[in-house]
Amino acid sequence: MATLLLTHEGCLEHEMGPGHPERPQRLEAVLEELESVQLPGLVHSRPARAPVEAVEANHSPEHVEFIRRASGSGRLLAATPDTAIGPSTFDAALLASGAGLAAVDAVLSGAAANAFCLHRPPGHHAERDQAMGFCFFNHVAVAARHLRARHGVERVGIVDWDVHHGNGTQNSFYEDGSVFYFSVHQQNHYPFTGHVEETGAGEGEGTTLNAPLPAGAGDRGYRRIFRERLRPALERFEPGFLLLSAGFDAHASDPLGGMLMTREGFAGLTEECVSLARDLCQGRLVSLLEGGYDLEATATSVVAHLQVLCG
């Protein structure tokens, strides 16, 4: 079976103003890099917009309506100092969430072995009622809720290796024992959450695992965390599906992080995730793009990620 690449030109239309690091060129650089590489196992697909009700499974109707109205105003409006809503933001965010839905549907149906969502804006900082950190809707959380509600997957694992902690994803499932959330991220860095003592609450106690690393950690440190902490935790949890928030801003060249990851390091982390999915959940794995703001580093790292997914 093939690896599915889901992307849509509508994700290029979202703009947050001149000089903003989360810009359309992030996707364009990846697509240009893919043109120079032969990946015969990669199949391109164009997702549809997520139904609003699928997004509202994770976000309040008021939040979704706020993004829709602000986007429809025809001008750039600040949701937070670093996150602006433009005329194309609502559509792009729905397309990004739609890519996640289409990806998990394809993998569960057997139409694809695994999938990667090449979309923007990213999602893992988006809270139930708040856009922040360049994110408007939390695509990986929307996909997890879809897996639970539409497909009856009893336990979902989410792995997040973005340089920033995914506060929105953690908070979506902090008291939900059916979803396991793991994040490895730069310590004492935006959004200043994701401490080791944050392990979940109520029915979700023990299903959140944070591994903050000091600035300067590189490929070996990341891979050791995956082998020594993530694998044993997921083996205990026994997920039926694995979702990956794949940010590439831990790369040594990224302007928004202070880590020392390389494209080879991201390939290694992908190998770990493919192995976990194969061993624990019949290979069911969907990866969604989060951060990554150096164009060349992001493009080459995404291609390295896809080369492993394609086998």
C-alpha positions, 0 to 999 in steps of 0.5 A: 500500500502507498503513503498518502500525501494530503495537501491543498492549494487553499492552504497557501492562501492563508496569510498573517502579514509581511514577515510572519514566519508561518507563511505560504512558502513553508509548503511551497518549499516542501513541494519543490523539494519533493519534485527533485526526489523520487518517491514511487510509494507516495500518492498525492490527494486533495482533501475537502474542508472538514465539516464544521461539526467535526471541528466543533467536536473539539472546539466550542461553536463560539470559537469556530464562529469567531474565526469564521466571522473574523475571516469574513471581515476581509481584513487582517485581525489579531487573535493574539499578538502573534496570530492573525486571522485573514480573509482565507484563514477559515477556509485554510484551517478547515482544509487542514483539519479536513486533511487529518480526517481524510488521512485517518479514513484512508488508513483505516479503510486500507486505502493507504498504509500511512499518511502525511498531511502537508497543510497549514496553518498548524494546530497543536496550540489551538485551545477549545476557545482560543487561537494562539501560536499561529494555530486556529483549529487543533487538527490532530485533536479533531482527528483523534475525536473523529477516530473515537466517534466515527470509527470507534477506536477505543484508544488513540496515541498522539506523539508530538515532536514539535519544538514547542509544547502542544498545550492545546492538544494536551488540554483537549485530552488531559482528563480523557483516558482514551487518548494518550498524549506525548510531547518532547519539546524545548524546556522553558520555551513557548508556550511555557507549558509541558512540565514533567509533572503534568501527567493528566487528571481524573480519568486521564491521570497517567495518559499525558507524558511530557519530556522537556529537553534543554536547549541544544539537545540533538538527534541522540537525545531525542531518539533516546527519549523515544526508546526509553520513555515513549515506547514503554508508555505506549506499550502499556497504553496499547493504542489502536491508532497513532497520530503524529504532530510532526513539527520540524522547528527543532532543526538546528537551523530553525529561527524559532527553536534552540535545538540541534536536530538534523534531517537524519534525526527526524528520519530516525524519529520517524523510524521509531514511530513507524516501528511503534505503529507496526508493533502496537496498532497494525501500522496505523499512523497518520502524521500532520505538519506542525511547525518548521520555519527555516524553509530549506531545513523544513523541506529536507526534513519533511522529505526525509520523514516521507522517505521513511513513511514510504518504506 
